[in-house]
Amino acid sequence: MKARKNDMERISILTAKDLMTKPPIALEPARGVREAACLLLDNGVHGAPVVEKDGRVVGVLSMTDLTRWERERGGALQRESDWYRTAREARD
């Protein structure tokens, strides 16, 4: 239990800035889904903001979003790892 308490204390002082990818990546609204998945994979992140050309953030796209969308439609990519596999294959 003591290790867990120490972990929680350490985590409580972290900020989003401490953990974010540097430099941050962003997706354009018109980017294709497969291309977006490749960008996330290439940068080792699970999600990124969607940003208009004028810098306005219009949303966030994550691998969880892609997986949920596919699952709701009965598609083949049922897990996040399926998206990563498909993105790797598309890139190679």
N, C-alpha and C positions, 0 to 999 in steps of 0.2 A: 504493500500500500504506500510506503514511503516513496518509492521510486515514482509511482504514479503522481503523487502530490508534487514532487520536484518537477516532473514533466509539465504538470499543469501550471506551476508557478513560472517556469521558463516560457511556456507558450503564451501566458497572459501578458508578457511584456513585449512580445513581437508585434510588429505592425505589418500591414499589407506590403508596404514598401520593402520590408526586410525579406520578403519571400518572392516578390514579383520577378519576372524574367527581365533581364537587362541586356540589351535594350528591349523595351516592350514591342510586341508585334501587334498589328491590327489587321482586320479583314475589311475589304471593300464590300459594300452591299451586293454588288453584282458578281462577286467571285463565285465560281462554281463550287458545289459541295465537295466534290472529290479534290479539287485544288485546295480548298480550305482545309480539308482533312490532311492533305500532304503538308501544308504549311504548319499546322499544329504539330504533326509528327516530326518534321524537320527541326522544329524549335523545342521539342521536348515538353510541350505544354498540352493541357487538356481543354483549354478554351482561350478565347481572345475577344476583345471588343470589336464590334462592327462600327466602322467610322466612315462618315461621308467625307468627300473631298474637302469640304470647308472645316473639317475637324470635329464636327458634331457627332457624338456617340449616339447611335440609333439602336443599339442592342449588344448582346453578347451571344456568341455561338460557342457551344462546348461539344465535346465528343458525346457527352450524355444526351444533349439535345438531338444530335444526329442519330444516336442509337434509339432513343424514344420514338422519334419520327418514323424510323424504319420499322421498328417493332409494331407500332400502331397500324402500319399498312401491310403487315404480314410479310415484310421483306426478308431477305437472306442475312442481312447484317444485324444480328440479334444482340451482339455484345460489343463493347467498345473495342475489344481486341480484334473483332472482325473488320472494323473501320480502319484500324491501324494496318492490318494485313493487306487490305484492299488498297490503301494509300501507298504502302511500300511497293506493291506490285505495279501500280500505276506509274510510280516514279522510276522504277527500274527499267 
